[in-house]
Amino acid sequence: MRHHMTALLKNCNSALTLAVVHVGSGSSQGLEGEQFFSGKNSKGLRSPPTLKPYKCDECELCFSKKSSLLTHQKIHTGEKPYQCLECGTFFREKATLRNHERIHTGEKPYKCWQCGKSFSQNSSLWCHRKTHAAIKSYKCFECGKCYTQSSALRSHEKIHAGIIPYKCFECGKCFTQSSGLRSHQKTHRGEKNEKCPECGKCFTLKSTLLVHQRRHTGEKPYECPECEKRFVNSSELRNHQNWHKGELPHRCGECGKSFITPAHVQIHQRIHTGEKPYKCGECGKCFSQKQHLGSHQRIHTGEKPYKCMECGKCFGHKGGFWIHQKTHIGEKPHQCNDCGRFFSTSSALKSHVKIHTGEKNYKCFDCGRTFAHSSSLLSHSRIHTGEKPHKCSECDQCFSRKDSLVSHQRNHTGEKPYKCLECGKCFAHASTLRMHMRNHSGE
């Protein structure tokens, strides 16, 4: 009998490999529509049969090796003979102890050759490799969502079943996985152990750090199949795809405006409530959005992370960087209906239109003078306060306006950017050029 079975196994070496999509924990359907089965329900092609002569007396489960039976029997006896010397935890198997010890040593011997990421266990590496191959073999019966791991599917199925067993005692929030609860609890403790080597910013989760690092590298692995636009993370892509579909399911109760996510609604509602929860530690100014505070703080730090590749000019804000780039390509899509002049941005056009309308909404409370722009009022108010925040690094002379400082610095650098088209003579200031041109015109 044993000789016959050995011959059968040799003849079945080239077993068929089936591409199976596992649905839930029972039957499953292949991507091409073929029906496959697993476990006890299997009626299709089977793997070659394996002899399992070793039977457990407790539960009647059978094994092919005696060593496997002995390991299994420890479940019934509760025996855990292998102890970790670091933390004292006991294990049934020596291999499980070795895997556990890597938590303490930090050893990660299994490396992905595609992206270089390392893992402490071989099984974790195999699961990770599926992300590169885009293999999502486990499908949810309820919503059709697919996963690379059966454990991820089981965790997801708890959402449909309403099983959320892990609860935070601080705020009452519940989670389907213990790992999700552990990550969440770090927010209460204020733990931010994951530090970016580029900018020093710290994060609670390693996954958040990895997404953040793509801002530095410029990596955008998620592409929209509709317009080929690329994104840093999958959630940004999903939100973008909702725009193509016209799906804006979250609505503001005050004005009826619709948004992609609840977070966008929450931010928008601060317009109605006047809430500004983000405060600058330097000057006390408050903002409704965290990114607005971040942009504002660059005024104090002098940080200018956005650099133009054409001329090398740096900017503190992405908006200013985009506007500047239009000067190189000469793009001016916004036209004034009164004089026909073109502008690179809509805000520049709105500012210009005030010249024609005479609109001056910004009033000085000291002298009553009115201005078309808030920046003009701010510069003017320094006449009354005597404030001169712009200091020359060469001679320490101070100025109330930045353009006055820039003009003054030309005395030190010798720069003369204003050229007379008649005689070719150059000047440091526009006013000096205008005076010079009167000599040619005879005024």
HUDAHU-V219495 format. One record per backbone hydrogen bond with DSSP energy under -0.5 kcal/mol. CO is the residue of the C=O (numbers start at 1). NH is the residue of the N-H. E is the energy in kcal/mol with one decimal. If there is no record, write none. Layout:
co | nh | e
CO | NH | E
CO | NH | E
This chain:
co | nh | e
1 | 5 | -2.1
2 | 6 | -2.2
3 | 7 | -1.8
4 | 8 | -1.8
5 | 9 | -2.2
6 | 10 | -1.9
7 | 11 | -1.7
8 | 12 | -0.7
9 | 12 | -0.7
10 | 13 | -1.0
13 | 15 | -1.2
16 | 18 | -0.6
18 | 20 | -1.1
20 | 22 | -0.7
21 | 29 | -0.5
22 | 24 | -0.6
22 | 139 | -3.7
23 | 26 | -1.0
28 | 36 | -2.1
30 | 33 | -1.5
34 | 30 | -3.2
34 | 36 | -0.5
36 | 28 | -1.9
38 | 41 | -1.1
39 | 42 | -1.3
53 | 55 | -0.7
54 | 63 | -2.6
56 | 60 | -1.8
61 | 56 | -2.6
63 | 54 | -2.3
65 | 69 | -1.5
66 | 70 | -2.5
67 | 71 | -2.1
68 | 72 | -2.3
69 | 73 | -2.4
70 | 74 | -0.7
71 | 74 | -0.9
72 | 75 | -2.2
72 | 76 | -0.6
73 | 77 | -1.9
74 | 78 | -1.9
74 | 79 | -0.6
81 | 83 | -0.6
82 | 91 | -2.7
84 | 88 | -1.9
89 | 84 | -2.9
91 | 82 | -2.1
93 | 97 | -1.6
94 | 98 | -2.3
95 | 99 | -2.2
96 | 100 | -2.3
97 | 101 | -2.5
98 | 102 | -0.8
99 | 102 | -0.7
100 | 103 | -2.1
100 | 104 | -0.6
101 | 104 | -0.6
101 | 105 | -2.1
102 | 106 | -2.1
109 | 111 | -0.7
110 | 119 | -2.8
111 | 113 | -0.5
112 | 116 | -2.1
117 | 112 | -3.1
119 | 110 | -2.2
121 | 125 | -1.5
122 | 126 | -2.2
123 | 127 | -2.1
124 | 128 | -2.2
125 | 129 | -2.4
126 | 130 | -0.9
127 | 130 | -0.5
128 | 131 | -1.7
128 | 132 | -0.7
129 | 132 | -0.6
129 | 133 | -1.8
130 | 134 | -0.7
130 | 135 | -2.1
134 | 136 | -0.7
137 | 22 | -3.3
137 | 139 | -0.6
138 | 147 | -2.5
139 | 24 | -1.6
140 | 144 | -1.6
145 | 140 | -2.6
147 | 138 | -2.5
149 | 153 | -1.6
150 | 154 | -2.6
151 | 155 | -2.2
152 | 156 | -2.2
153 | 157 | -2.6
154 | 158 | -0.8
155 | 158 | -0.6
156 | 159 | -1.7
156 | 160 | -0.8
157 | 161 | -1.9
158 | 162 | -0.9
158 | 163 | -2.3
162 | 164 | -0.8
165 | 167 | -0.8
166 | 175 | -2.7
167 | 169 | -0.5
168 | 172 | -2.0
173 | 168 | -2.9
175 | 166 | -2.2
177 | 181 | -1.5
178 | 182 | -2.5
179 | 183 | -2.3
180 | 184 | -2.0
181 | 185 | -2.5
182 | 186 | -0.9
183 | 186 | -0.6
184 | 187 | -1.6
184 | 188 | -0.7
185 | 189 | -1.6
186 | 190 | -1.0
186 | 191 | -2.0
193 | 195 | -0.8
194 | 203 | -2.7
196 | 200 | -2.0
201 | 196 | -2.9
203 | 194 | -2.3
205 | 209 | -1.5
206 | 210 | -2.4
207 | 211 | -1.8
208 | 212 | -2.3
209 | 213 | -2.5
210 | 214 | -0.7
211 | 214 | -0.8
212 | 215 | -2.0
212 | 216 | -0.6
213 | 216 | -0.6
213 | 217 | -2.1
214 | 218 | -2.1
221 | 223 | -0.7
222 | 231 | -2.7
224 | 228 | -2.2
229 | 224 | -2.9
231 | 222 | -2.0
233 | 237 | -1.5
234 | 238 | -2.6
235 | 239 | -2.3
236 | 240 | -2.2
237 | 241 | -2.6
238 | 242 | -1.3
239 | 243 | -0.7
240 | 243 | -1.1
240 | 244 | -1.1
241 | 245 | -1.9
242 | 246 | -1.0
242 | 247 | -2.4
246 | 248 | -0.8
249 | 251 | -0.6
250 | 259 | -3.3
252 | 256 | -1.7
257 | 252 | -2.9
259 | 250 | -2.1
261 | 265 | -1.3
262 | 266 | -2.4
263 | 267 | -2.2
264 | 268 | -2.4
265 | 269 | -2.5
266 | 270 | -0.6
267 | 270 | -1.0
268 | 271 | -2.1
269 | 273 | -2.2
270 | 274 | -2.1
277 | 279 | -0.7
278 | 287 | -2.6
280 | 284 | -1.8
285 | 280 | -3.0
287 | 278 | -2.3
289 | 293 | -1.5
290 | 294 | -2.2
291 | 295 | -2.1
292 | 296 | -2.3
293 | 297 | -2.6
294 | 298 | -0.7
295 | 298 | -0.8
296 | 299 | -2.2
296 | 300 | -0.6
297 | 301 | -2.2
298 | 302 | -2.1
305 | 307 | -0.7
306 | 315 | -2.6
308 | 312 | -2.0
313 | 308 | -3.0
315 | 306 | -2.2
317 | 321 | -1.6
318 | 322 | -2.5
319 | 323 | -2.2
320 | 324 | -2.1
321 | 325 | -1.9
322 | 326 | -1.0
323 | 326 | -0.6
324 | 327 | -1.7
324 | 328 | -0.6
325 | 328 | -0.7
325 | 329 | -1.3
326 | 330 | -1.2
326 | 331 | -1.3
333 | 335 | -0.6
334 | 343 | -2.9
336 | 340 | -1.8
341 | 336 | -2.9
343 | 334 | -2.3
345 | 349 | -1.5
346 | 350 | -2.5
347 | 351 | -2.2
348 | 352 | -1.9
349 | 353 | -2.5
350 | 354 | -0.9
352 | 355 | -2.1
352 | 356 | -0.6
353 | 356 | -0.7
353 | 357 | -2.1
354 | 358 | -1.9
354 | 359 | -0.5
361 | 363 | -0.6
362 | 371 | -2.9
363 | 365 | -0.5
364 | 368 | -2.0
369 | 364 | -3.1
371 | 362 | -2.4
373 | 377 | -1.6
374 | 378 | -2.3
375 | 379 | -2.2
376 | 380 | -2.3
377 | 381 | -2.7
378 | 382 | -0.8
379 | 382 | -0.6
380 | 383 | -2.2
380 | 384 | -0.6
381 | 384 | -0.5
381 | 385 | -2.0
382 | 386 | -2.0
389 | 391 | -0.8
390 | 399 | -2.5
392 | 396 | -1.7
397 | 392 | -2.9
399 | 390 | -2.2
401 | 405 | -1.3
402 | 406 | -2.4
403 | 407 | -2.1
404 | 408 | -2.2
405 | 409 | -2.5
406 | 410 | -0.7
407 | 410 | -0.8
408 | 411 | -2.1
409 | 412 | -0.7
409 | 413 | -2.2
410 | 414 | -2.2
417 | 419 | -0.7
418 | 427 | -2.8
420 | 424 | -2.0
425 | 420 | -3.0
427 | 418 | -2.3
429 | 433 | -1.6
430 | 434 | -2.3
431 | 435 | -2.0
432 | 436 | -2.1
433 | 437 | -2.3
434 | 438 | -0.8
435 | 438 | -0.6
436 | 439 | -1.6
436 | 440 | -0.6
437 | 441 | -1.9
438 | 442 | -1.9
438 | 443 | -1.0
